[in-house]
Amino acid sequence: MKASAFNYARATSVSDALELLRTHGDRAKVLSGGQSLMPAMNLRLVAPELIVDIGGLAELRGVAVTDECVRIGALTRHADLARSAEIAVRAPLLSEAVSHVAHPAIRNRGTLGGSLAQADPASELPACMVALDATIVIRGQAGQRRVAAVDFFTGIYETALSPDELLVAVELPVANKNCSHFFCEFARRLGDYAIVGLAAQAIVEAGGFADLRLAYFAVGNRPVLATAAAKLVGTAPTPAVLADACITLSGELDPHNDQQASSSMRRHLAKVLLVRCVRTLLDRPDLDAGGSV
Ligand code: FAD
């Protein structure tokens, strides 16, 4: 199929893009890499009257490191993230996760901002933002506002963005030097959307967790920051503790059924990922959940 007829404007600046969005409201759509928007338009799932192409706004692209944070521009492509030496050192979770996002041709065009604004619950990068405790930087006519990643995703394909706002950047807090990460997803093939996935960041001290952020994807209507992590922080990890965390996890997820996996299958896989994550981060291949997984 082909997209419905639409008008096209190439924004010359962020202010220009915001003015176009203000004028046209929800009849306009921002175009970044086009890897989600164009297929949706071709399938006529969306039919905007105006496309506001922000792809030429160089100020929205790139990685900058300050004393306080790592700032990544919204137009930074998946392939740029994968190649970035700064990201590899300061946010290796992202470097690892991005290789699971689609395929090279899509990663060459798709952008971080586009992926976060799209807010597919099975996407890797939104969950990474939650695990890394990122801040989403949004610009609108009224100025700039910042939203914690955990509050940014509000539902399936829904975010805190208004139709007249632009996601301009994300800011990652400078990671503690003892930080480690875990990323794993179950998918039918490398590059497919996840059936269930987990992005995690931790601080490991004296063989246990001083901090642990577990961000699951494809098990609810948005990335889930699992409270089960609290069961594992500040305590000696034992099979009983891990089993208790698995029970808590199971209760807080709301996985859907589809042709790829049932809800109970997803719940089971989420627990498998929790056990793998804990074993990997603590370097304890012997640790299990006492048969509860
Ligand atoms: P666009 O398609 O340009 O925009 C997506 C949406 O976000 C649109 O609604 C647009 O209006 C809005 N938007 C874009 N930028 C902004 C902004 N700065 N401010 C406000 N709104 C904005 N993704 C995964 O995460 N995992 C996968 O495994 C995966 N597999 C894929 C497989 C295929 C075959 C395809 C076609 C895509 C796949 N994707 C996957 C999606 C891909 O990662 C997209 O690149 C990404 O979701 C959107 O980025 P984009 O820059 O292309 O955004």
py3Dmol code that shows the C-alpha trace and the ligand (Angstrom):
import py3Dmol

protein = """\
ATOM      1  CA  MET A   1       0.000   0.000   0.000  1.00  0.00           C
ATOM      2  CA  LYS A   2       0.973   3.619  -0.306  1.00  0.00           C
ATOM      3  CA  ALA A   3       0.600   6.434   2.171  1.00  0.00           C
ATOM      4  CA  SER A   4      -2.287   8.892   1.873  1.00  0.00           C
ATOM      5  CA  ALA A   5      -1.346  12.226   0.302  1.00  0.00           C
ATOM      6  CA  PHE A   6       0.505  14.489   2.710  1.00  0.00           C
ATOM      7  CA  ASN A   7       2.354  17.790   2.750  1.00  0.00           C
ATOM      8  CA  TYR A   8       6.036  17.908   3.579  1.00  0.00           C
ATOM      9  CA  ALA A   9       8.087  20.580   5.351  1.00  0.00           C
ATOM     10  CA  ARG A  10      11.809  20.350   6.074  1.00  0.00           C
ATOM     11  CA  ALA A  11      12.412  22.190   9.329  1.00  0.00           C
ATOM     12  CA  THR A  12      15.310  24.652   9.229  1.00  0.00           C
ATOM     13  CA  SER A  13      15.678  24.922  13.022  1.00  0.00           C
ATOM     14  CA  VAL A  14      14.130  23.593  16.217  1.00  0.00           C
ATOM     15  CA  SER A  15      12.081  26.804  16.478  1.00  0.00           C
ATOM     16  CA  ASP A  16      10.868  26.359  12.910  1.00  0.00           C
ATOM     17  CA  ALA A  17       9.833  22.750  13.662  1.00  0.00           C
ATOM     18  CA  LEU A  18       8.005  23.845  16.833  1.00  0.00           C
ATOM     19  CA  GLU A  19       6.175  26.598  14.941  1.00  0.00           C
ATOM     20  CA  LEU A  20       5.021  24.097  12.295  1.00  0.00           C
ATOM     21  CA  LEU A  21       3.835  21.703  15.033  1.00  0.00           C
ATOM     22  CA  ARG A  22       2.044  24.532  16.868  1.00  0.00           C
ATOM     23  CA  THR A  23       0.229  25.576  13.691  1.00  0.00           C
ATOM     24  CA  HIS A  24      -0.832  22.096  12.612  1.00  0.00           C
ATOM     25  CA  GLY A  25      -1.337  20.375  16.006  1.00  0.00           C
ATOM     26  CA  ASP A  26      -2.113  16.662  15.871  1.00  0.00           C
ATOM     27  CA  ARG A  27      -2.563  16.848  12.067  1.00  0.00           C
ATOM     28  CA  ALA A  28       1.251  16.977  11.803  1.00  0.00           C
ATOM     29  CA  LYS A  29       3.854  14.270  12.492  1.00  0.00           C
ATOM     30  CA  VAL A  30       7.568  14.631  13.134  1.00  0.00           C
ATOM     31  CA  LEU A  31       9.816  12.642  10.806  1.00  0.00           C
ATOM     32  CA  SER A  32      13.222  11.543  12.148  1.00  0.00           C
ATOM     33  CA  GLY A  33      14.591   8.320  10.633  1.00  0.00           C
ATOM     34  CA  GLY A  34      11.195   7.300   9.228  1.00  0.00           C
ATOM     35  CA  GLN A  35      11.714   3.622  10.132  1.00  0.00           C
ATOM     36  CA  SER A  36       8.500   3.418  12.139  1.00  0.00           C
ATOM     37  CA  LEU A  37       6.549   6.362  10.738  1.00  0.00           C
ATOM     38  CA  MET A  38       6.831   5.505   7.045  1.00  0.00           C
ATOM     39  CA  PRO A  39       5.717   1.849   7.419  1.00  0.00           C
ATOM     40  CA  ALA A  40       2.786   3.038   9.566  1.00  0.00           C
ATOM     41  CA  MET A  41       1.835   5.608   6.909  1.00  0.00           C
ATOM     42  CA  ASN A  42       2.184   3.081   4.105  1.00  0.00           C
ATOM     43  CA  LEU A  43      -0.136   0.737   5.997  1.00  0.00           C
ATOM     44  CA  ARG A  44      -2.450   3.738   6.552  1.00  0.00           C
ATOM     45  CA  LEU A  45      -2.348   3.235  10.298  1.00  0.00           C
ATOM     46  CA  VAL A  46      -1.619   6.974  10.462  1.00  0.00           C
ATOM     47  CA  ALA A  47      -2.425   9.635   7.888  1.00  0.00           C
ATOM     48  CA  PRO A  48      -0.869  12.958   8.888  1.00  0.00           C
ATOM     49  CA  GLU A  49      -1.654  16.005   6.753  1.00  0.00           C
ATOM     50  CA  LEU A  50       1.864  17.335   7.247  1.00  0.00           C
ATOM     51  CA  ILE A  51       5.245  15.695   7.780  1.00  0.00           C
ATOM     52  CA  VAL A  52       7.726  17.886   9.646  1.00  0.00           C
ATOM     53  CA  ASP A  53      11.139  16.512   8.701  1.00  0.00           C
ATOM     54  CA  ILE A  54      13.683  17.345  11.415  1.00  0.00           C
ATOM     55  CA  GLY A  55      16.393  15.141   9.869  1.00  0.00           C
ATOM     56  CA  GLY A  56      18.561  18.116   8.851  1.00  0.00           C
ATOM     57  CA  LEU A  57      18.859  19.627  12.337  1.00  0.00           C
ATOM     58  CA  ALA A  58      22.510  18.900  13.130  1.00  0.00           C
ATOM     59  CA  GLU A  59      22.150  20.394  16.622  1.00  0.00           C
ATOM     60  CA  LEU A  60      19.975  17.396  17.568  1.00  0.00           C
ATOM     61  CA  ARG A  61      22.613  14.831  16.634  1.00  0.00           C
ATOM     62  CA  GLY A  62      25.598  13.500  18.594  1.00  0.00           C
ATOM     63  CA  VAL A  63      26.941  12.522  22.016  1.00  0.00           C
ATOM     64  CA  ALA A  64      28.331  15.100  24.465  1.00  0.00           C
ATOM     65  CA  VAL A  65      29.908  14.294  27.831  1.00  0.00           C
ATOM     66  CA  THR A  66      29.856  16.791  30.716  1.00  0.00           C
ATOM     67  CA  ASP A  67      30.734  16.440  34.401  1.00  0.00           C
ATOM     68  CA  GLU A  68      27.052  15.804  35.205  1.00  0.00           C
ATOM     69  CA  CYS A  69      25.778  13.643  32.361  1.00  0.00           C
ATOM     70  CA  VAL A  70      26.099  12.063  28.960  1.00  0.00           C
ATOM     71  CA  ARG A  71      23.777  13.949  26.613  1.00  0.00           C
ATOM     72  CA  ILE A  72      22.627  12.174  23.457  1.00  0.00           C
ATOM     73  CA  GLY A  73      20.834  14.188  20.778  1.00  0.00           C
ATOM     74  CA  ALA A  74      17.465  12.887  19.616  1.00  0.00           C
ATOM     75  CA  LEU A  75      18.646  12.460  16.023  1.00  0.00           C
ATOM     76  CA  THR A  76      21.584  10.245  16.992  1.00  0.00           C
ATOM     77  CA  ARG A  77      21.121   7.143  14.904  1.00  0.00           C
ATOM     78  CA  HIS A  78      21.172   3.599  16.255  1.00  0.00           C
ATOM     79  CA  ALA A  79      24.316   2.967  14.169  1.00  0.00           C
ATOM     80  CA  ASP A  80      25.998   6.058  15.696  1.00  0.00           C
ATOM     81  CA  LEU A  81      25.265   4.715  19.185  1.00  0.00           C
ATOM     82  CA  ALA A  82      26.753   1.348  18.246  1.00  0.00           C
ATOM     83  CA  ARG A  83      29.939   3.027  16.947  1.00  0.00           C
ATOM     84  CA  SER A  84      30.352   5.618  19.703  1.00  0.00           C
ATOM     85  CA  ALA A  85      33.466   5.128  21.844  1.00  0.00           C
ATOM     86  CA  GLU A  86      31.968   7.462  24.492  1.00  0.00           C
ATOM     87  CA  ILE A  87      28.828   5.325  24.742  1.00  0.00           C
ATOM     88  CA  ALA A  88      30.893   2.122  24.888  1.00  0.00           C
ATOM     89  CA  VAL A  89      32.755   3.473  27.923  1.00  0.00           C
ATOM     90  CA  ARG A  90      30.006   5.439  29.699  1.00  0.00           C
ATOM     91  CA  ALA A  91      26.833   3.534  28.808  1.00  0.00           C
ATOM     92  CA  PRO A  92      27.885   0.066  27.612  1.00  0.00           C
ATOM     93  CA  LEU A  93      24.341  -1.190  28.225  1.00  0.00           C
ATOM     94  CA  LEU A  94      23.239   0.949  25.262  1.00  0.00           C
ATOM     95  CA  SER A  95      26.079  -0.270  23.020  1.00  0.00           C
ATOM     96  CA  GLU A  96      25.054  -3.847  23.701  1.00  0.00           C
ATOM     97  CA  ALA A  97      21.306  -3.298  23.418  1.00  0.00           C
ATOM     98  CA  VAL A  98      21.400  -1.389  20.144  1.00  0.00           C
ATOM     99  CA  SER A  99      22.800  -4.389  18.286  1.00  0.00           C
ATOM    100  CA  HIS A 100      19.448  -6.093  19.000  1.00  0.00           C
ATOM    101  CA  VAL A 101      17.436  -3.260  17.418  1.00  0.00           C
ATOM    102  CA  ALA A 102      16.282  -4.344  13.965  1.00  0.00           C
ATOM    103  CA  HIS A 103      18.851  -4.802  11.189  1.00  0.00           C
ATOM    104  CA  PRO A 104      21.769  -2.724   9.835  1.00  0.00           C
ATOM    105  CA  ALA A 105      19.713  -0.901   7.187  1.00  0.00           C
ATOM    106  CA  ILE A 106      17.193   0.205   9.831  1.00  0.00           C
ATOM    107  CA  ARG A 107      19.898   1.061  12.367  1.00  0.00           C
ATOM    108  CA  ASN A 108      21.533   3.315   9.748  1.00  0.00           C
ATOM    109  CA  ARG A 109      18.374   5.481   9.596  1.00  0.00           C
ATOM    110  CA  GLY A 110      16.492   4.970  12.875  1.00  0.00           C
ATOM    111  CA  THR A 111      17.178   7.434  15.685  1.00  0.00           C
ATOM    112  CA  LEU A 112      17.181   7.288  19.460  1.00  0.00           C
ATOM    113  CA  GLY A 113      14.575  10.061  19.681  1.00  0.00           C
ATOM    114  CA  GLY A 114      12.345   8.299  17.155  1.00  0.00           C
ATOM    115  CA  SER A 115      12.544   5.021  19.042  1.00  0.00           C
ATOM    116  CA  LEU A 116      11.657   6.682  22.369  1.00  0.00           C
ATOM    117  CA  ALA A 117       8.839   8.767  20.864  1.00  0.00           C
ATOM    118  CA  GLN A 118       7.468   5.654  19.152  1.00  0.00           C
ATOM    119  CA  ALA A 119       7.332   3.948  22.592  1.00  0.00           C
ATOM    120  CA  ASP A 120       6.825   0.407  21.377  1.00  0.00           C
ATOM    121  CA  PRO A 121       6.642  -1.681  24.605  1.00  0.00           C
ATOM    122  CA  ALA A 122       8.789  -4.372  22.934  1.00  0.00           C
ATOM    123  CA  SER A 123      11.577  -1.921  22.039  1.00  0.00           C
ATOM    124  CA  GLU A 124      15.024  -2.204  23.560  1.00  0.00           C
ATOM    125  CA  LEU A 125      16.017   1.444  23.910  1.00  0.00           C
ATOM    126  CA  PRO A 126      13.072   2.690  26.024  1.00  0.00           C
ATOM    127  CA  ALA A 127      13.855  -0.028  28.598  1.00  0.00           C
ATOM    128  CA  CYS A 128      17.542   0.949  28.554  1.00  0.00           C
ATOM    129  CA  MET A 129      16.551   4.536  29.331  1.00  0.00           C
ATOM    130  CA  VAL A 130      14.562   3.320  32.350  1.00  0.00           C
ATOM    131  CA  ALA A 131      17.418   1.064  33.524  1.00  0.00           C
ATOM    132  CA  LEU A 132      19.927   3.917  33.170  1.00  0.00           C
ATOM    133  CA  ASP A 133      17.622   6.367  34.987  1.00  0.00           C
ATOM    134  CA  ALA A 134      17.752   8.718  31.991  1.00  0.00           C
ATOM    135  CA  THR A 135      16.082  12.092  31.729  1.00  0.00           C
ATOM    136  CA  ILE A 136      14.163  12.880  28.544  1.00  0.00           C
ATOM    137  CA  VAL A 137      14.594  16.475  27.372  1.00  0.00           C
ATOM    138  CA  ILE A 138      11.533  17.920  25.633  1.00  0.00           C
ATOM    139  CA  ARG A 139      11.133  21.269  23.904  1.00  0.00           C
ATOM    140  CA  GLY A 140       7.860  23.029  23.149  1.00  0.00           C
ATOM    141  CA  GLN A 141       6.580  26.570  22.596  1.00  0.00           C
ATOM    142  CA  ALA A 142       6.671  27.187  26.358  1.00  0.00           C
ATOM    143  CA  GLY A 143      10.340  26.220  26.608  1.00  0.00           C
ATOM    144  CA  GLN A 144      12.176  23.123  27.755  1.00  0.00           C
ATOM    145  CA  ARG A 145      11.080  20.497  30.270  1.00  0.00           C
ATOM    146  CA  ARG A 146      12.694  17.344  31.587  1.00  0.00           C
ATOM    147  CA  VAL A 147      10.890  14.087  32.352  1.00  0.00           C
ATOM    148  CA  ALA A 148      12.343  11.012  34.053  1.00  0.00           C
ATOM    149  CA  ALA A 149      12.345   8.074  31.627  1.00  0.00           C
ATOM    150  CA  VAL A 150      10.257   6.026  34.062  1.00  0.00           C
ATOM    151  CA  ASP A 151       7.465   8.642  33.751  1.00  0.00           C
ATOM    152  CA  PHE A 152       7.924   9.362  30.031  1.00  0.00           C
ATOM    153  CA  PHE A 153       6.388   6.111  28.743  1.00  0.00           C
ATOM    154  CA  THR A 154       2.678   6.142  29.515  1.00  0.00           C
ATOM    155  CA  GLY A 155       1.210   3.299  27.434  1.00  0.00           C
ATOM    156  CA  ILE A 156       1.422   1.377  24.158  1.00  0.00           C
ATOM    157  CA  TYR A 157       2.885   3.912  21.681  1.00  0.00           C
ATOM    158  CA  GLU A 158       2.083   6.635  24.227  1.00  0.00           C
ATOM    159  CA  THR A 159       4.418   9.064  25.937  1.00  0.00           C
ATOM    160  CA  ALA A 160       4.428  12.313  27.891  1.00  0.00           C
ATOM    161  CA  LEU A 161       5.015  14.209  24.611  1.00  0.00           C
ATOM    162  CA  SER A 162       2.273  16.529  23.326  1.00  0.00           C
ATOM    163  CA  PRO A 163       1.721  16.722  19.559  1.00  0.00           C
ATOM    164  CA  ASP A 164       3.347  20.185  19.505  1.00  0.00           C
ATOM    165  CA  GLU A 165       6.521  19.107  21.345  1.00  0.00           C
ATOM    166  CA  LEU A 166       9.857  17.700  20.211  1.00  0.00           C
ATOM    167  CA  LEU A 167      12.022  15.210  22.046  1.00  0.00           C
ATOM    168  CA  VAL A 168      15.414  16.909  21.671  1.00  0.00           C
ATOM    169  CA  ALA A 169      17.828  14.825  23.773  1.00  0.00           C
ATOM    170  CA  VAL A 170      18.301  12.347  26.572  1.00  0.00           C
ATOM    171  CA  GLU A 171      20.623  12.793  29.511  1.00  0.00           C
ATOM    172  CA  LEU A 172      22.209   9.830  31.271  1.00  0.00           C
ATOM    173  CA  PRO A 173      23.618  10.367  34.755  1.00  0.00           C
ATOM    174  CA  VAL A 174      27.360   9.741  34.978  1.00  0.00           C
ATOM    175  CA  ALA A 175      27.607   6.108  35.986  1.00  0.00           C
ATOM    176  CA  ASN A 176      29.208   5.064  39.281  1.00  0.00           C
ATOM    177  CA  LYS A 177      32.575   3.494  38.482  1.00  0.00           C
ATOM    178  CA  ASN A 178      31.408   0.224  40.055  1.00  0.00           C
ATOM    179  CA  CYS A 179      28.393   0.000  37.737  1.00  0.00           C
ATOM    180  CA  SER A 180      27.833  -3.130  35.734  1.00  0.00           C
ATOM    181  CA  HIS A 181      25.045  -4.017  33.335  1.00  0.00           C
ATOM    182  CA  PHE A 182      23.093  -6.933  31.928  1.00  0.00           C
ATOM    183  CA  PHE A 183      21.117  -7.128  28.700  1.00  0.00           C
ATOM    184  CA  CYS A 184      19.313 -10.138  27.290  1.00  0.00           C
ATOM    185  CA  GLU A 185      16.219 -10.691  25.203  1.00  0.00           C
ATOM    186  CA  PHE A 186      14.309 -13.625  23.794  1.00  0.00           C
ATOM    187  CA  ALA A 187      13.374 -13.021  20.161  1.00  0.00           C
ATOM    188  CA  ARG A 188      12.603 -15.339  17.282  1.00  0.00           C
ATOM    189  CA  ARG A 189      15.624 -14.016  15.353  1.00  0.00           C
ATOM    190  CA  LEU A 190      18.344 -11.483  16.140  1.00  0.00           C
ATOM    191  CA  GLY A 191      16.891  -8.101  15.129  1.00  0.00           C
ATOM    192  CA  ASP A 192      13.249  -9.002  15.730  1.00  0.00           C
ATOM    193  CA  TYR A 193      11.279  -7.226  18.408  1.00  0.00           C
ATOM    194  CA  ALA A 194      11.656  -9.007  21.738  1.00  0.00           C
ATOM    195  CA  ILE A 195       9.245 -11.610  23.063  1.00  0.00           C
ATOM    196  CA  VAL A 196      10.594 -10.706  26.519  1.00  0.00           C
ATOM    197  CA  GLY A 197      13.690  -8.677  27.375  1.00  0.00           C
ATOM    198  CA  LEU A 198      15.585  -7.284  30.330  1.00  0.00           C
ATOM    199  CA  ALA A 199      17.955  -4.309  30.538  1.00  0.00           C
ATOM    200  CA  ALA A 200      19.598  -3.903  33.941  1.00  0.00           C
ATOM    201  CA  GLN A 201      22.149  -1.732  35.674  1.00  0.00           C
ATOM    202  CA  ALA A 202      23.682  -2.609  39.043  1.00  0.00           C
ATOM    203  CA  ILE A 203      26.266  -1.694  41.613  1.00  0.00           C
ATOM    204  CA  VAL A 204      27.813  -4.848  43.017  1.00  0.00           C
ATOM    205  CA  GLU A 205      29.627  -4.672  46.354  1.00  0.00           C
ATOM    206  CA  ALA A 206      30.940  -7.499  48.523  1.00  0.00           C
ATOM    207  CA  GLY A 207      29.195 -10.157  46.465  1.00  0.00           C
ATOM    208  CA  GLY A 208      25.755  -8.524  46.667  1.00  0.00           C
ATOM    209  CA  PHE A 209      23.791  -5.668  45.153  1.00  0.00           C
ATOM    210  CA  ALA A 210      24.192  -2.128  46.518  1.00  0.00           C
ATOM    211  CA  ASP A 211      21.839  -0.992  43.738  1.00  0.00           C
ATOM    212  CA  LEU A 212      19.872  -2.765  41.000  1.00  0.00           C
ATOM    213  CA  ARG A 213      17.562  -1.379  38.313  1.00  0.00           C
ATOM    214  CA  LEU A 214      15.674  -4.014  36.328  1.00  0.00           C
ATOM    215  CA  ALA A 215      13.861  -2.664  33.260  1.00  0.00           C
ATOM    216  CA  TYR A 216      11.772  -5.294  31.483  1.00  0.00           C
ATOM    217  CA  PHE A 217      10.309  -4.895  28.017  1.00  0.00           C
ATOM    218  CA  ALA A 218       7.544  -6.710  26.118  1.00  0.00           C
ATOM    219  CA  VAL A 219       5.812  -7.710  29.360  1.00  0.00           C
ATOM    220  CA  GLY A 220       3.416  -4.795  29.764  1.00  0.00           C
ATOM    221  CA  ASN A 221       2.181  -1.671  28.018  1.00  0.00           C
ATOM    222  CA  ARG A 222       5.504   0.164  28.645  1.00  0.00           C
ATOM    223  CA  PRO A 223       8.950  -0.590  30.059  1.00  0.00           C
ATOM    224  CA  VAL A 224       8.553  -1.960  33.581  1.00  0.00           C
ATOM    225  CA  LEU A 225      10.991  -0.928  36.339  1.00  0.00           C
ATOM    226  CA  ALA A 226      10.611  -4.052  38.450  1.00  0.00           C
ATOM    227  CA  THR A 227      10.221  -3.517  42.188  1.00  0.00           C
ATOM    228  CA  ALA A 228      11.424  -7.114  42.629  1.00  0.00           C
ATOM    229  CA  ALA A 229      14.914  -5.578  42.555  1.00  0.00           C
ATOM    230  CA  ALA A 230      14.360  -4.307  46.100  1.00  0.00           C
ATOM    231  CA  LYS A 231      14.272  -7.919  47.328  1.00  0.00           C
ATOM    232  CA  LEU A 232      17.829  -8.386  46.081  1.00  0.00           C
ATOM    233  CA  VAL A 233      19.490  -5.161  47.228  1.00  0.00           C
ATOM    234  CA  GLY A 234      21.413  -5.013  50.503  1.00  0.00           C
ATOM    235  CA  THR A 235      20.977  -8.680  51.300  1.00  0.00           C
ATOM    236  CA  ALA A 236      23.035 -11.815  50.847  1.00  0.00           C
ATOM    237  CA  PRO A 237      21.865 -13.494  47.642  1.00  0.00           C
ATOM    238  CA  THR A 238      20.578 -16.998  48.340  1.00  0.00           C
ATOM    239  CA  PRO A 239      18.228 -19.301  46.404  1.00  0.00           C
ATOM    240  CA  ALA A 240      15.442 -18.358  48.842  1.00  0.00           C
ATOM    241  CA  VAL A 241      16.000 -14.616  48.267  1.00  0.00           C
ATOM    242  CA  LEU A 242      16.058 -15.146  44.509  1.00  0.00           C
ATOM    243  CA  ALA A 243      12.893 -17.275  44.632  1.00  0.00           C
ATOM    244  CA  ASP A 244      11.151 -14.535  46.630  1.00  0.00           C
ATOM    245  CA  ALA A 245      12.225 -11.932  44.045  1.00  0.00           C
ATOM    246  CA  CYS A 246      10.837 -14.146  41.263  1.00  0.00           C
ATOM    247  CA  ILE A 247       7.451 -14.336  43.019  1.00  0.00           C
ATOM    248  CA  THR A 248       7.345 -10.552  43.401  1.00  0.00           C
ATOM    249  CA  LEU A 249       8.327 -10.133  39.751  1.00  0.00           C
ATOM    250  CA  SER A 250       5.601 -12.460  38.564  1.00  0.00           C
ATOM    251  CA  GLY A 251       2.994 -10.444  40.430  1.00  0.00           C
ATOM    252  CA  GLU A 252       4.000  -7.090  39.029  1.00  0.00           C
ATOM    253  CA  LEU A 253       4.150  -7.975  35.319  1.00  0.00           C
ATOM    254  CA  ASP A 254       1.156  -7.806  33.004  1.00  0.00           C
ATOM    255  CA  PRO A 255       2.287  -9.670  29.883  1.00  0.00           C
ATOM    256  CA  HIS A 256       0.016 -10.001  26.875  1.00  0.00           C
ATOM    257  CA  ASN A 257      -0.855 -13.049  24.771  1.00  0.00           C
ATOM    258  CA  ASP A 258      -0.028 -13.037  21.092  1.00  0.00           C
ATOM    259  CA  GLN A 259       1.011 -15.451  18.348  1.00  0.00           C
ATOM    260  CA  GLN A 260       4.613 -15.426  19.626  1.00  0.00           C
ATOM    261  CA  ALA A 261       4.009 -16.345  23.275  1.00  0.00           C
ATOM    262  CA  SER A 262       1.281 -16.701  25.855  1.00  0.00           C
ATOM    263  CA  SER A 263       1.115 -14.458  28.884  1.00  0.00           C
ATOM    264  CA  SER A 264       2.268 -17.307  31.174  1.00  0.00           C
ATOM    265  CA  MET A 265       5.174 -18.108  28.844  1.00  0.00           C
ATOM    266  CA  ARG A 266       6.293 -14.449  28.989  1.00  0.00           C
ATOM    267  CA  ARG A 267       6.001 -14.455  32.787  1.00  0.00           C
ATOM    268  CA  HIS A 268       8.148 -17.586  32.929  1.00  0.00           C
ATOM    269  CA  LEU A 269      10.771 -16.108  30.561  1.00  0.00           C
ATOM    270  CA  ALA A 270      10.922 -12.937  32.653  1.00  0.00           C
ATOM    271  CA  LYS A 271      11.836 -15.047  35.701  1.00  0.00           C
ATOM    272  CA  VAL A 272      14.443 -16.936  33.666  1.00  0.00           C
ATOM    273  CA  LEU A 273      15.969 -13.585  32.727  1.00  0.00           C
ATOM    274  CA  LEU A 274      15.998 -12.457  36.360  1.00  0.00           C
ATOM    275  CA  VAL A 275      17.928 -15.551  37.413  1.00  0.00           C
ATOM    276  CA  ARG A 276      20.375 -15.147  34.518  1.00  0.00           C
ATOM    277  CA  CYS A 277      20.837 -11.489  35.322  1.00  0.00           C
ATOM    278  CA  VAL A 278      21.605 -12.109  39.004  1.00  0.00           C
ATOM    279  CA  ARG A 279      23.966 -14.994  38.231  1.00  0.00           C
ATOM    280  CA  THR A 280      25.811 -12.936  35.604  1.00  0.00           C
ATOM    281  CA  LEU A 281      26.098  -9.711  37.574  1.00  0.00           C
ATOM    282  CA  LEU A 282      27.247 -11.470  40.749  1.00  0.00           C
ATOM    283  CA  ASP A 283      29.337 -13.977  38.791  1.00  0.00           C
ATOM    284  CA  ARG A 284      27.498 -16.791  40.620  1.00  0.00           C
ATOM    285  CA  PRO A 285      26.627 -19.442  37.983  1.00  0.00           C
ATOM    286  CA  ASP A 286      25.784 -21.777  40.887  1.00  0.00           C
ATOM    287  CA  LEU A 287      22.934 -19.585  42.190  1.00  0.00           C
ATOM    288  CA  ASP A 288      19.400 -20.763  41.389  1.00  0.00           C
ATOM    289  CA  ALA A 289      15.900 -19.928  42.519  1.00  0.00           C
ATOM    290  CA  GLY A 290      15.308 -23.210  44.295  1.00  0.00           C
ATOM    291  CA  GLY A 291      13.174 -24.722  41.538  1.00  0.00           C
ATOM    292  CA  SER A 292      10.629 -21.895  41.506  1.00  0.00           C
ATOM    293  CA  VAL A 293      11.461 -20.934  37.879  1.00  0.00           C
TER     294      VAL A 293
END
"""
ligand_1 = """\
53
FAD
P 10.388 7.835 12.946
O 9.879 6.629 12.228
O 10.819 8.974 12.128
O 9.297 8.330 14.013
C 8.651 7.412 14.882
C 7.577 8.168 15.686
O 8.177 9.067 16.598
C 6.654 9.034 14.832
O 5.382 9.064 15.447
C 7.289 10.411 14.887
O 6.363 11.445 14.652
C 7.836 10.438 16.303
N 9.085 11.188 16.462
C 10.254 10.896 15.862
N 11.219 11.704 16.318
C 10.647 12.522 17.215
C 11.156 13.580 18.034
N 12.441 13.927 18.040
N 10.277 14.236 18.844
C 8.966 13.876 18.868
N 8.444 12.893 18.122
C 9.282 12.203 17.305
N 12.796 -1.028 16.921
C 13.204 -1.644 18.036
O 13.306 -0.991 19.075
N 13.526 -2.978 18.052
C 13.435 -3.751 16.946
O 13.750 -4.936 16.993
C 12.983 -3.137 15.739
N 12.828 -3.854 14.599
C 12.384 -3.213 13.490
C 12.210 -3.977 12.323
C 11.746 -3.370 11.169
C 11.580 -4.207 9.936
C 11.476 -1.968 11.156
C 10.995 -1.279 9.905
C 11.652 -1.199 12.289
C 12.096 -1.826 13.470
N 12.249 -1.103 14.645
C 12.675 -1.736 15.779
C 11.926 0.350 14.716
C 13.171 1.181 14.486
O 14.044 1.055 15.600
C 12.812 2.688 14.340
O 13.940 3.302 13.854
C 12.448 3.456 15.571
O 11.388 2.862 16.237
C 11.955 4.865 15.214
O 13.031 5.709 14.946
P 12.943 6.696 13.689
O 14.028 7.690 13.869
O 12.947 5.909 12.435
O 11.548 7.424 13.945
"""
view = py3Dmol.view(width=600, height=400)
view.addModel(protein, "pdb")
view.setStyle({"model": 0}, {"cartoon": {"style": "trace"}})
view.addModel(ligand_1, "xyz")
view.setStyle({"model": 1}, {"stick": {}})
view.zoomTo()
view.show()
